[in-house]
Amino acid sequence: MTGPSVVIGSRVEHDGHRGTVMWVGEVPPAKGTWYGVDWDDSSRGKHDGSHNGVKYFDTTHPTSGSFVRPAKVNSGVTFETAVRGRYQNDTTIESEVTEQLQREINARFVEVVGMEKIGKKQSVLEELGTAVLTGWNIWGTDETDLMALLPKLHSVEVSYCLLPSWTSVAEITRQLPSLRFLNISGNKLKIPDDPEELKESLCHVVNLVLNNMVGYSWQDLLTCCSMFPQLRNLQVAFNKLEHLGPVPSGLFDSLEELDIGVNPLTSWEELCHLGSLPRLESLNVNNCSLKSVTFPSNAATDKTPLFPHLKKLMLSSNPLDMWECTGELNKLASLEYLVIGGEQKNFPYFQEFTYARIENLKIFNRTLLSPKEKRDCELFYLKSFSAEYYAAGGTEEDPDESNLSAEFKAKHPTYLRLVKAHGAPLDESRYKIQKTQKLKDLKVEMKIAIPSEPERGEILKTFLPTTKLAKVKMMLKRHLKLNPSINLTLSFRTTSEGKVFNIPLDNDQHDLAFYSVGSGDTLVVSW
């Protein structure tokens, strides 16, 4: 296939394999011109650039080199040729758009009405907004005025092409001032000696995808990103990164979303290098072989200064101790959305407990919880681990962190905060000891307050802690001589550390003990 003049450093393709031309010339005793190619896939070549004892060029791997005739390789097409071929001459547009729609709506069969009109609209290049040119073997641009040809182009995908360097990329983006999204994944781009020289040509791009960049290290990726001063969204997945170094000051000051998934990082400490990014709100670290989540902190209940604005975190497909992990994640001050890949078998109520353990969490594994549901999870968590709480030194009145064992605080770092918010759960161990006592000693005596009828005066009523709210309502209707069809609303007032709390009793299937109601509390009745 015809293309640009091939020189050392050019990228070429053959049978789906891409490589870099490292040598051009004769290879005696054969006559004629040969290209010495260093293939991206080391299994594609045969040697290290040597022939008959003569070293012609260097290779990345001992088996990634080979000599090929110029006629055997594809040297690519220009960006504008690819655009015209893809959107004006390509008969696969209809099927590809249909497949895209099927993926988006998760339907195997879909009838697309008006595809002819869509195709015609795409073929008007002056109106084209997105150009998907993955695998089109683009090597760069020629003398075409891209600004005039594609004035509205805002998104470009040139993944797995033949672009040889960032200079070639910049020659394209410089002519597309409306460009905001650039996917350059799967390319082997030579890093410029002076990245600052290309910044003006790339600075308008705010969404950048650098997945599976051939041969790039973390430092290489940082160098490339320095050419994009306004980045808000960055993907650097599938780059075989094992370590992340410090991020230079000011480099990612505008970055809001980062996808670093499918890299074998293994250690959470590597991710802490990203903790100083001032505007980062979303972080994807799915499938990164992380074994734990650990923030440097003086106490289990402290908030970490790292990731101050991180709201969304994806942690799926990591071999985590998820119980320990959720305790640590509560140290993130702004975390609202979490995906960690499901429920542990050892904790059948893991989802409910996670909502309780992470203070600001609203969405867990893509399930949104209302404030009432989150509060129910917190009360359920308090009740589920009440025995451990009291065994570790917890008290019903005046809960104090200094009384709790270090082991309990490490396992349940948010428990005491929930006790202070909702009151201590019923000490069931003490309740069991009292079973031998008289029934009257087990009852909870409460004041009954009816704000709409203050003339009734003070009313006292006793209940067993195990009485369900549905039965409490029935008893109150009889005692107050109310119509049985009336729908009662209950809450109770309690005092803790000098503060008065008003807590709704909003689930008829729960008993009074579930809400930690105690003698002396006031039961507020309305209808």
VEXDREN-2710 file (C-alpha; in Angstrom, 1 decimal):
% VEXDREN-2710
k/r/px/py/pz
1/MET/0.0/0.0/0.0
2/THR/1.4/3.4/-0.9
3/GLY/2.2/5.9/1.9
4/PRO/4.8/8.5/3.0
5/SER/8.5/8.1/2.3
6/VAL/9.8/5.6/4.9
7/VAL/12.7/6.7/6.9
8/ILE/14.3/5.5/10.1
9/GLY/11.8/6.1/12.9
10/SER/8.7/5.5/10.6
11/ARG/6.0/3.2/11.8
12/VAL/4.8/0.3/9.5
13/GLU/2.2/-2.4/9.6
14/HIS/2.0/-6.0/8.2
15/ASP/-0.7/-8.5/8.9
16/GLY/-2.0/-6.6/11.9
17/HIS/1.4/-6.2/13.5
18/ARG/3.0/-2.8/13.9
19/GLY/6.7/-2.0/14.2
20/THR/9.3/0.8/13.9
21/VAL/11.7/1.0/11.0
22/MET/15.2/1.0/12.5
23/TRP/17.3/0.6/9.3
24/VAL/16.9/1.1/5.5
25/GLY/19.3/-0.3/3.0
26/GLU/20.8/-3.4/1.4
27/VAL/21.5/-6.7/3.3
28/PRO/24.2/-8.6/1.4
29/PRO/24.2/-10.9/-0.4
30/ALA/20.6/-10.0/-1.3
31/LYS/20.1/-7.1/-3.7
32/GLY/17.7/-4.2/-3.3
33/THR/16.3/-2.3/-0.3
34/TRP/15.3/-3.8/2.9
35/TYR/13.6/-2.4/6.0
36/GLY/15.0/-3.4/9.4
37/VAL/11.9/-3.5/11.6
38/ASP/11.6/-3.7/15.4
39/TRP/8.1/-5.2/15.9
40/ASP/6.0/-4.1/18.9
41/ASP/5.2/-7.8/19.5
42/SER/8.5/-9.6/20.3
43/SER/7.1/-12.9/18.9
44/ARG/6.6/-11.4/15.5
45/GLY/10.3/-11.0/14.7
46/LYS/13.2/-13.5/14.4
47/HIS/16.4/-11.9/15.6
48/ASP/18.0/-8.9/17.4
49/GLY/18.8/-6.9/14.2
50/SER/21.8/-9.0/13.2
51/HIS/22.3/-11.0/9.9
52/ASN/25.3/-13.2/9.1
53/GLY/27.2/-11.8/12.1
54/VAL/26.6/-8.2/11.2
55/LYS/24.6/-5.9/13.6
56/TYR/22.4/-3.7/11.5
57/PHE/20.1/-2.2/14.1
58/ASP/19.0/-2.5/17.8
59/THR/15.8/-4.1/18.9
60/THR/13.6/-3.8/22.0
61/HIS/13.7/-7.6/22.5
62/PRO/16.1/-10.3/21.3
63/THR/13.5/-11.7/19.0
64/SER/11.6/-8.6/17.9
65/GLY/13.6/-7.8/14.7
66/SER/13.3/-8.8/11.1
67/PHE/14.1/-7.6/7.6
68/VAL/11.2/-7.0/5.2
69/ARG/10.9/-5.8/1.7
70/PRO/9.2/-2.4/1.3
71/ALA/6.4/-3.9/-0.8
72/LYS/5.4/-6.2/2.1
73/VAL/4.5/-3.4/4.6
74/ASN/1.9/-0.8/4.9
75/SER/3.3/2.7/5.7
76/GLY/-0.1/4.2/6.3
77/VAL/-2.4/7.0/5.2
78/THR/-2.9/10.7/6.2
79/PHE/-5.4/11.7/8.8
80/GLU/-7.6/13.4/6.2
81/THR/-7.5/10.4/3.9
82/ALA/-8.7/8.2/6.9
83/VAL/-11.5/10.7/7.7
84/ARG/-12.7/10.7/4.1
85/GLY/-12.5/6.9/3.8
86/ARG/-14.2/6.3/7.1
87/TYR/-17.1/8.8/6.7
88/GLN/-17.5/9.3/3.0
89/ASN/-16.6/6.0/1.4
90/ASP/-16.9/3.4/4.1
91/THR/-19.9/1.1/3.7
92/THR/-19.5/-0.3/7.2
93/ILE/-20.8/2.9/8.9
94/GLU/-24.4/1.6/9.2
95/SER/-23.4/-1.7/10.8
96/GLU/-20.9/-0.1/13.1
97/VAL/-23.4/2.5/14.4
98/THR/-26.0/-0.2/14.9
99/GLU/-23.5/-2.3/16.9
100/GLN/-22.7/0.8/19.0
101/LEU/-26.4/1.4/19.7
102/GLN/-26.8/-2.3/20.7
103/ARG/-24.0/-2.0/23.2
104/GLU/-25.3/1.2/24.7
105/ILE/-28.9/-0.1/25.2
106/ASN/-27.7/-3.7/26.0
107/ALA/-29.9/-5.2/23.3
108/ARG/-28.8/-7.9/20.9
109/PHE/-31.4/-6.9/18.2
110/VAL/-32.3/-3.4/17.4
111/GLU/-33.8/-1.8/14.3
112/VAL/-32.3/1.6/13.6
113/VAL/-34.6/3.9/11.8
114/GLY/-33.2/6.7/9.7
115/MET/-29.7/5.2/9.3
116/GLU/-29.5/6.7/5.7
117/LYS/-30.0/10.2/7.1
118/ILE/-27.4/9.6/9.8
119/GLY/-24.9/8.3/7.3
120/LYS/-25.5/11.4/5.1
121/LYS/-25.0/13.7/8.1
122/GLN/-21.7/12.0/9.0
123/SER/-20.6/12.3/5.4
124/VAL/-20.8/16.1/5.6
125/LEU/-17.4/16.6/7.1
126/GLU/-18.1/20.3/8.0
127/GLU/-20.7/19.0/10.5
128/LEU/-18.6/16.0/11.8
129/GLY/-18.2/16.2/15.6
130/THR/-16.6/12.8/16.4
131/ALA/-14.1/10.9/14.3
132/VAL/-13.4/7.3/15.3
133/LEU/-10.3/6.1/13.4
134/THR/-9.1/3.2/15.4
135/GLY/-6.8/1.0/13.4
136/TRP/-6.8/3.2/10.3
137/ASN/-2.9/3.2/10.2
138/ILE/-2.6/7.0/10.2
139/TRP/0.9/8.3/10.0
140/GLY/0.2/12.0/10.2
141/THR/-1.2/14.9/8.1
142/ASP/-0.2/16.5/4.9
143/GLU/-0.8/20.0/3.6
144/THR/-4.7/19.8/3.9
145/ASP/-6.3/22.6/5.9
146/LEU/-7.9/20.5/8.7
147/MET/-9.6/23.5/10.3
148/ALA/-11.5/24.2/7.1
149/LEU/-12.2/20.6/6.4
150/LEU/-13.4/19.7/10.0
151/PRO/-14.4/22.9/11.8
152/LYS/-16.7/21.2/14.3
153/LEU/-14.5/18.2/15.2
154/HIS/-14.4/17.9/19.0
155/SER/-13.5/14.2/19.6
156/VAL/-10.9/12.1/17.8
157/GLU/-9.8/8.5/18.3
158/VAL/-6.6/7.5/16.5
159/SER/-5.8/4.4/18.5
160/TYR/-3.6/1.6/17.1
161/CYS/-2.3/3.7/14.2
162/LEU/1.1/4.4/12.7
163/LEU/1.8/7.8/14.3
164/PRO/5.5/7.9/15.0
165/SER/5.8/10.7/17.5
166/TRP/4.0/13.4/19.6
167/THR/5.1/15.9/17.0
168/SER/2.9/14.1/14.4
169/VAL/0.0/14.2/16.9
170/ALA/0.5/17.9/17.5
171/GLU/0.5/18.7/13.8
172/ILE/-3.1/17.3/13.7
173/THR/-4.4/18.8/16.9
174/ARG/-2.9/22.2/16.1
175/GLN/-5.4/22.5/13.2
176/LEU/-8.4/21.4/15.3
177/PRO/-9.1/24.2/17.8
178/SER/-12.5/22.7/18.8
179/LEU/-10.9/19.4/19.8
180/ARG/-11.5/18.4/23.4
181/PHE/-11.3/14.6/23.5
182/LEU/-8.3/12.7/22.1
183/ASN/-7.8/8.9/22.3
184/ILE/-4.2/8.0/21.2
185/SER/-4.1/4.5/22.8
186/GLY/-2.0/1.6/21.5
187/ASN/0.5/3.8/19.7
188/LYS/4.3/3.9/20.1
189/LEU/5.1/7.6/20.1
190/LYS/8.5/9.1/20.4
191/ILE/8.6/11.5/23.3
192/PRO/9.8/15.0/22.3
193/ASP/13.1/16.4/23.6
194/ASP/11.3/19.6/24.6
195/PRO/7.6/18.9/25.4
196/GLU/7.0/22.6/26.0
197/GLU/7.3/23.3/22.3
198/LEU/4.2/21.2/21.6
199/LYS/2.1/22.5/24.5
200/GLU/0.4/25.3/22.4
201/SER/-0.7/22.7/19.9
202/LEU/-2.2/20.4/22.5
203/CYS/-3.4/22.6/25.3
204/HIS/-7.1/22.7/24.2
205/VAL/-7.5/19.0/24.8
206/VAL/-9.2/18.3/28.2
207/ASN/-10.0/14.6/27.9
208/LEU/-7.0/12.3/27.1
209/VAL/-6.9/8.5/26.7
210/LEU/-3.4/6.9/26.9
211/ASN/-4.3/3.2/27.4
212/ASN/-1.8/0.5/26.4
213/MET/0.9/2.9/25.2
214/VAL/3.7/0.8/23.8
215/GLY/6.8/0.8/26.1
216/TYR/5.7/3.7/28.2
217/SER/6.7/4.1/31.9
218/TRP/4.9/6.2/34.5
219/GLN/7.5/8.9/34.0
220/ASP/6.9/8.8/30.2
221/LEU/3.2/9.2/30.8
222/LEU/3.8/12.2/33.1
223/THR/6.0/13.8/30.5
224/CYS/3.3/13.4/27.9
225/CYS/0.6/14.8/30.2
226/SER/2.7/17.9/30.8
227/MET/1.8/19.0/27.3
228/PHE/-1.9/19.1/28.2
229/PRO/-2.2/21.8/30.9
230/GLN/-6.0/21.8/31.0
231/LEU/-6.6/18.1/31.5
232/ARG/-9.8/17.2/33.4
233/ASN/-10.1/13.5/32.4
234/LEU/-7.3/11.1/31.9
235/GLN/-7.1/7.3/31.2
236/VAL/-3.8/5.4/31.6
237/ALA/-5.1/1.8/31.9
238/PHE/-3.4/-1.3/30.5
239/ASN/0.1/0.2/30.7
240/LYS/1.7/-2.6/32.8
241/LEU/2.6/0.0/35.5
242/GLU/4.0/-1.5/38.7
243/HIS/5.0/1.7/40.4
244/LEU/3.8/5.3/40.4
245/GLY/6.3/8.0/41.4
246/PRO/5.5/11.5/42.8
247/VAL/3.5/13.8/40.6
248/PRO/5.3/17.1/39.9
249/SER/3.6/20.1/41.5
250/GLY/1.1/21.8/39.3
251/LEU/0.9/19.0/36.7
252/PHE/-2.6/17.8/37.4
253/ASP/-4.1/20.8/39.1
254/SER/-7.2/20.6/36.8
255/LEU/-7.6/16.8/36.7
256/GLU/-11.0/15.7/38.0
257/GLU/-11.2/12.0/36.7
258/LEU/-8.5/9.5/36.5
259/ASP/-8.6/5.9/35.2
260/ILE/-5.5/3.9/36.1
261/GLY/-7.2/0.4/36.1
262/VAL/-5.7/-2.9/34.9
263/ASN/-2.1/-2.0/36.0
264/PRO/-0.3/-4.4/38.4
265/LEU/0.3/-1.9/41.1
266/THR/-0.3/-4.3/44.0
267/SER/0.4/-1.7/46.7
268/TRP/-2.0/1.1/47.9
269/GLU/1.1/3.2/48.7
270/GLU/1.6/3.7/45.0
271/LEU/-1.8/5.2/44.7
272/CYS/-1.1/7.6/47.6
273/HIS/1.2/9.4/45.2
274/LEU/-2.0/10.7/43.6
275/GLY/-3.4/11.9/47.0
276/SER/-2.3/15.5/46.6
277/LEU/-4.2/16.1/43.4
278/PRO/-6.3/19.1/44.4
279/ARG/-9.4/18.6/42.2
280/LEU/-9.6/14.8/41.7
281/GLU/-13.2/13.6/42.2
282/SER/-13.2/10.2/40.5
283/LEU/-10.6/7.4/40.6
284/ASN/-10.8/4.0/38.8
285/VAL/-8.3/1.4/40.1
286/ASN/-10.2/-1.7/39.0
287/ASN/-8.1/-4.9/38.6
288/CYS/-4.9/-3.5/39.9
289/SER/-3.9/-6.5/42.2
290/LEU/-4.4/-4.4/45.3
291/LYS/-4.3/-6.4/48.5
292/SER/-5.2/-3.7/51.0
293/VAL/-6.2/-0.1/51.5
294/THR/-4.1/1.7/54.0
295/PHE/-3.9/5.4/54.7
296/PRO/-1.2/6.9/56.9
297/SER/-3.0/8.0/60.0
298/ASN/-2.5/8.4/63.8
299/ALA/-5.9/6.8/64.7
300/ALA/-8.5/4.6/63.0
301/THR/-11.1/7.3/63.3
302/ASP/-9.0/10.1/61.7
303/LYS/-9.7/11.5/58.3
304/THR/-6.8/11.4/55.8
305/PRO/-5.6/14.6/54.2
306/LEU/-5.1/12.6/51.0
307/PHE/-7.6/12.8/48.2
308/PRO/-9.5/15.7/49.8
309/HIS/-12.2/15.9/47.1
310/LEU/-12.5/12.3/45.9
311/LYS/-16.2/11.4/45.7
312/LYS/-16.1/8.3/43.4
313/LEU/-13.9/5.3/43.8
314/MET/-13.9/2.0/41.7
315/LEU/-12.0/-0.9/43.3
316/SER/-13.5/-4.0/41.6
317/SER/-11.5/-7.1/40.9
318/ASN/-8.8/-6.5/43.5
319/PRO/-8.0/-9.2/46.1
320/LEU/-8.9/-7.0/49.1
321/ASP/-9.8/-7.8/52.7
322/MET/-13.0/-5.9/52.1
323/TRP/-14.0/-5.6/55.7
324/GLU/-10.8/-3.9/56.6
325/CYS/-10.9/-2.0/53.4
326/THR/-14.2/-0.3/54.2
327/GLY/-12.9/0.8/57.6
328/GLU/-10.0/2.5/55.9
329/LEU/-12.1/4.1/53.2
330/ASN/-14.1/5.9/55.8
331/LYS/-11.0/8.1/56.2
332/LEU/-11.7/9.7/52.8
333/ALA/-13.5/12.9/53.7
334/SER/-15.7/13.2/50.6
335/LEU/-16.3/9.6/49.5
336/GLU/-19.9/9.2/48.2
337/TYR/-19.8/6.5/45.5
338/LEU/-18.0/3.2/45.9
339/VAL/-17.7/0.0/43.8
340/ILE/-15.6/-2.8/45.3
341/GLY/-17.1/-5.9/43.7
342/GLY/-19.6/-7.5/45.9
343/GLU/-20.4/-9.1/49.2
344/GLN/-18.0/-11.2/51.3
345/LYS/-19.3/-14.7/52.3
346/ASN/-18.2/-14.2/55.9
347/PHE/-20.4/-11.1/56.2
348/PRO/-23.9/-11.8/54.8
349/TYR/-25.0/-8.2/55.4
350/PHE/-21.8/-6.7/54.0
351/GLN/-23.6/-4.1/51.9
352/GLU/-25.7/-2.8/54.8
353/PHE/-22.6/-2.7/57.0
354/THR/-20.6/-0.8/54.4
355/TYR/-23.2/1.9/54.2
356/ALA/-23.0/2.2/58.0
357/ARG/-19.2/2.1/58.2
358/ILE/-18.5/4.8/55.5
359/GLU/-19.9/8.1/56.8
360/ASN/-20.7/10.0/53.6
361/LEU/-21.4/6.9/51.4
362/LYS/-24.6/7.3/49.2
363/ILE/-24.0/4.8/46.4
364/PHE/-22.4/1.4/46.9
365/ASN/-22.0/-1.1/44.1
366/ARG/-24.3/1.1/42.0
367/THR/-27.1/1.0/44.6
368/LEU/-28.4/4.3/45.7
369/LEU/-29.6/4.6/49.3
370/SER/-32.0/7.2/50.7
371/PRO/-31.1/9.0/53.9
372/LYS/-33.7/6.9/55.8
373/GLU/-32.3/3.6/54.4
374/LYS/-28.8/4.6/55.3
375/ARG/-30.0/5.4/58.9
376/ASP/-31.6/2.0/59.1
377/CYS/-28.3/0.4/58.0
378/GLU/-26.5/2.3/60.8
379/LEU/-29.0/1.2/63.4
380/PHE/-28.8/-2.4/62.2
381/TYR/-25.0/-2.2/62.3
382/LEU/-25.1/-0.9/65.9
383/LYS/-27.4/-3.7/67.0
384/SER/-25.5/-6.4/65.1
385/PHE/-22.2/-5.7/66.9
386/SER/-23.6/-4.5/70.3
387/ALA/-22.3/-7.6/72.1
388/GLU/-18.7/-6.8/70.9
389/TYR/-19.2/-3.2/71.8
390/TYR/-20.1/-3.9/75.4
391/ALA/-17.5/-6.7/75.7
392/ALA/-14.9/-4.2/74.6
393/GLY/-15.7/-1.7/77.3
394/GLY/-18.6/0.3/75.7
395/THR/-21.3/1.9/77.8
396/GLU/-24.9/3.0/77.3
397/GLU/-24.4/6.4/79.0
398/ASP/-21.6/8.9/78.1
399/PRO/-19.8/6.7/75.6
400/ASP/-16.1/7.4/75.7
401/GLU/-13.4/6.3/73.2
402/SER/-10.9/5.8/76.0
403/ASN/-13.0/3.0/77.5
404/LEU/-13.0/0.9/74.3
405/SER/-10.3/-1.6/73.5
406/ALA/-7.8/-0.8/70.7
407/GLU/-8.9/-4.0/68.9
408/PHE/-12.5/-2.9/68.8
409/LYS/-11.7/0.6/67.6
410/ALA/-9.5/-0.9/64.8
411/LYS/-12.3/-3.2/63.6
412/HIS/-15.1/-0.8/64.1
413/PRO/-13.6/2.7/63.6
414/THR/-17.0/4.4/63.0
415/TYR/-19.0/2.6/65.7
416/LEU/-18.6/5.2/68.5
417/ARG/-19.6/8.0/66.1
418/LEU/-22.9/6.1/65.4
419/VAL/-23.5/5.6/69.1
420/LYS/-23.2/9.3/69.6
421/ALA/-25.5/10.0/66.7
422/HIS/-28.2/7.4/67.4
423/GLY/-27.6/6.4/71.0
424/ALA/-26.1/3.2/72.4
425/PRO/-27.8/-0.1/71.4
426/LEU/-29.5/-2.3/74.0
427/ASP/-27.0/-4.2/76.1
428/GLU/-28.5/-7.6/75.4
429/SER/-26.0/-9.4/77.7
430/ARG/-27.5/-7.4/80.6
431/TYR/-31.0/-8.1/79.4
432/LYS/-30.3/-11.9/79.4
433/ILE/-29.0/-11.7/83.0
434/GLN/-32.2/-10.0/84.0
435/LYS/-34.4/-12.8/82.7
436/THR/-34.7/-14.2/86.1
437/GLN/-36.0/-10.9/87.5
438/LYS/-39.6/-10.0/87.7
439/LEU/-41.3/-8.9/84.4
440/LYS/-42.0/-5.4/85.8
441/ASP/-38.2/-4.8/86.2
442/LEU/-37.6/-5.5/82.5
443/LYS/-40.1/-2.9/81.2
444/VAL/-39.2/0.5/79.8
445/GLU/-41.2/3.4/81.3
446/MET/-41.7/6.3/78.9
447/LYS/-43.5/9.6/79.0
448/ILE/-46.2/10.0/76.3
449/ALA/-46.3/13.4/74.6
450/ILE/-49.1/14.5/72.2
451/PRO/-48.1/17.9/70.8
452/SER/-51.6/18.4/69.2
453/GLU/-53.4/17.8/72.5
454/PRO/-51.3/19.3/75.3
455/GLU/-54.4/19.4/77.6
456/ARG/-54.0/15.6/78.2
457/GLY/-51.1/16.4/80.5
458/GLU/-48.3/14.0/81.4
459/ILE/-48.9/10.4/80.6
460/LEU/-46.7/7.5/81.6
461/LYS/-46.7/4.1/79.8
462/THR/-44.5/1.0/80.2
463/PHE/-43.4/-1.4/77.4
464/LEU/-41.2/-4.4/77.0
465/PRO/-38.1/-3.6/74.9
466/THR/-39.1/-6.5/72.6
467/THR/-42.4/-4.9/71.7
468/LYS/-42.8/-4.2/68.0
469/LEU/-43.8/-0.7/67.0
470/ALA/-47.0/-2.0/65.3
471/LYS/-48.1/-3.4/68.7
472/VAL/-47.0/-0.2/70.5
473/LYS/-49.3/1.8/68.1
474/MET/-52.2/-0.5/68.8
475/MET/-51.7/-0.2/72.6
476/LEU/-51.5/3.6/72.3
477/LYS/-54.8/3.7/70.3
478/ARG/-56.6/1.7/73.0
479/HIS/-55.0/3.7/75.9
480/LEU/-55.7/7.1/74.3
481/LYS/-59.2/5.9/73.1
482/LEU/-58.4/6.8/69.5
483/ASN/-60.1/5.5/66.3
484/PRO/-58.3/2.2/65.3
485/SER/-58.2/3.4/61.7
486/ILE/-56.0/6.4/62.6
487/ASN/-52.4/6.3/61.2
488/LEU/-50.1/7.1/64.1
489/THR/-46.6/8.6/63.6
490/LEU/-44.1/7.9/66.4
491/SER/-40.7/9.3/67.5
492/PHE/-38.9/9.5/70.7
493/ARG/-36.8/12.2/72.4
494/THR/-33.7/11.3/74.3
495/THR/-30.9/13.2/76.0
496/SER/-27.3/12.4/75.6
497/GLU/-24.3/14.5/76.8
498/GLY/-26.7/17.4/77.4
499/LYS/-28.0/17.3/73.8
500/VAL/-31.6/16.4/73.0
501/PHE/-32.2/14.1/70.0
502/ASN/-35.5/13.4/68.3
503/ILE/-35.4/10.0/66.5
504/PRO/-38.2/8.8/64.2
505/LEU/-39.6/5.3/64.9
506/ASP/-40.3/4.6/61.2
507/ASN/-40.5/0.8/60.8
508/ASP/-43.4/-1.0/62.4
509/GLN/-41.6/-4.3/62.2
510/HIS/-38.8/-3.2/64.4
511/ASP/-39.0/-3.5/68.2
512/LEU/-38.2/-0.7/70.7
513/ALA/-34.9/-2.2/71.5
514/PHE/-33.8/-1.8/67.8
515/TYR/-33.9/2.0/68.4
516/SER/-32.3/1.8/71.8
517/VAL/-35.3/3.3/73.5
518/GLY/-34.7/3.6/77.3
519/SER/-36.7/4.4/80.5
520/GLY/-37.1/8.2/80.9
521/ASP/-37.3/8.8/77.1
522/THR/-40.3/10.6/75.8
523/LEU/-42.5/8.9/73.2
524/VAL/-44.0/11.6/70.8
525/VAL/-47.3/10.6/69.2
526/SER/-49.0/12.4/66.3
527/TRP/-51.6/11.6/63.7
END
